[in-house]
Amino acid sequence: MTFSTHRRFLRATVAVFAGVLLMACGKQPEPAPAPKAEPAKAAAPAPAPARVYVVGTDAAYAPFESQNEKGEIVGFSIDLVRALAAKAGIEVKLVNTPWEGIFNTLAQGDRDLLISSITITEERRQTMDFSDPYFDAHQLIAVPEKSKIAKFDDLKKLKVGVQTGTTGDEVVSKLLGKTNTNVKRFESTPLALKELESSGVDAVVADNGVVINYVANNTSAKFRTVNDPAFAPEQYGIAVKKGNAELLGKINKALADVRADGSYEKIYTQYFGAQPAAAKK
Ligand code: ARG
């Protein structure tokens, strides 16, 4: 059998059969080349693999967590979690995770931590554990500049956009009724705000920081914000799987450290300007 016919034959034959044939010809198949990834230095003992904590965040929530032009996850929460990781001496890997289902990723063990502007609520405490609060927030209404809306109650008979499953969804559902079709739920807050821009809804209710940021950076949308003292104070916490006291302890310790050494304030000021005195601890 010539080499070329042999090759042609090989191509037309299943691998196992070909192997048998080769041996029948008295020719052993070449041993498979060693995997090229490991050059000589592979012989050195590998350092113990560091535990990498997977951090989930819904990166459509500027200035807290968003994606830049390069697709990198950036923002206040990201700088904070990196500072916390450095303090705690742990390695973190950020993974963009849709808000819907984000809590399940903790329960399933796909994420070790969530930092996603998550408001600490009693209901959520039933299924996950939260760090000490790291940010104060409240709901805020975005409306078209010309809108007559002056307070939260004015939204009762109107179409209101919210991000599904957020505290904004909760307060609006409470005011309008959970099954009211005027509650328009969106996958992300920017999508709800886009809908406001195209007049599909009359208002959007979401976290103050995000609404303020959007209105300021999208002046062509011609929005203004409406605050209402009726909105309850909210606090963001970092979530871990229920019962993960070890990781939670590290996070809380690191949080106290970054507050004490001024790095929290530095990150805060970078994104929001001077920190209100009351928020300093
Ligand atoms: N603070 C609100 C909540 O916990 C909204 C958070 C939404 N975060 C996000 N990255 N989309 O329900």
Residues whose N, C-alpha, C, O or C-beta is under 5 A from the ligand:
A	BS01	LIG	D58 A60 Y61 W99 S116 S117 I118 T119 G165 T166 T167 D207
